[in-house]
Amino acid sequence: MSEGSSSAPLLANPSFPSRRPVADTPFTRLARNRLAMFGLVVILLVTLLALLAPVLLITDPNEINTAARLKPPGTPGNLFGTDQLGRDILSRLIWGARVSLLVAVVAATIALTIGTLIGVIAGYFGGLVDNIFMRLIDVLLAFPYVLLAIALVSALGPGLVNAMIAIAIVNISFYARNVRSAVLSIKSMEYIEAARASGASHARIIFLDILPNIIAPILVLVSLNIGWMVTETAGLSFVGLGAQPPTSDWGSMLADGRRFILVAPHAIIMPGIAIVLLVFAFNSLGDGLRDALDPRLRKGGR
């Protein structure tokens, strides 16, 4: 048998399977985005630590030890150091994550529900209904978010619940305007017109034809908005309108640590890093979701 003919069976040998291309789905596009994956890992890690805070072997976040005040990071028993009252900063960061995430998620849920309802109704019905709702939204947009939140908390009284309500109210406009734009872009499509022609009710069209098709942009809005809400929660606590002592909160930790920035900079650096890292994680995940759910916006090279 010639050399050329003996090589033919090798080429057809089933022991060398061909490599199948990976399906291009939103999940695979998101998985290829390194920044988005980094953000997701950070969010999951912070969430896990926050949920397990009561059972973790860490110091009581409110335990005062004046003999160990302002200890530097790396001190045995105090990995991130201590604050001006000798409280363990790592413990307060973990318990503070519970406050920041709880307020941000609940406020985002409230704002999402109300804002989506307003946006869908305004965008779908249009005309006078649209004008009335959008003028109310313009009133909210006339004030800077932070100043409006401070004014609302000042009127309601300081505290986490009131801060959560204020943050939710000032973010309703964010969802309402974006959802309205999404509804306007699809309400004139053929399948919506076909549903109307078949005699479908407005409620059926909204819940079965419109809402399922705007879930993707809503998911992106939520992931981006929660990061902003973490910052807003910390800002209200920083000025004394959010979490009240002795509750552990990243914003109040910043406020307490600024008085000792020259002698113990770690007291303000640690909560500052925590806020920046978590907000960056949510923003990275939001950008990744946007790119994954809309192939036209995919970024190459990640």
Secondary structure as GFF3:
##gff-version 3
##sequence-region A 1 302
A	DSSP	alpha_helix	3	6	.	.	.	ID=ss1
A	DSSP	alpha_helix	8	11	.	.	.	ID=ss2
A	DSSP	alpha_helix	26	32	.	.	.	ID=ss3
A	DSSP	alpha_helix	34	52	.	.	.	ID=ss4
A	DSSP	three_ten_helix	66	68	.	.	.	ID=ss5
A	DSSP	alpha_helix	89	125	.	.	.	ID=ss6
A	DSSP	alpha_helix	127	141	.	.	.	ID=ss7
A	DSSP	alpha_helix	145	156	.	.	.	ID=ss8
A	DSSP	alpha_helix	160	186	.	.	.	ID=ss9
A	DSSP	alpha_helix	190	197	.	.	.	ID=ss10
A	DSSP	alpha_helix	202	204	.	.	.	ID=ss11
A	DSSP	pi_helix	205	210	.	.	.	ID=ss12
A	DSSP	three_ten_helix	211	214	.	.	.	ID=ss13
A	DSSP	alpha_helix	215	238	.	.	.	ID=ss14
A	DSSP	alpha_helix	250	257	.	.	.	ID=ss15
A	DSSP	three_ten_helix	258	260	.	.	.	ID=ss16
A	DSSP	alpha_helix	266	293	.	.	.	ID=ss17
A	DSSP	three_ten_helix	295	297	.	.	.	ID=ss18
###
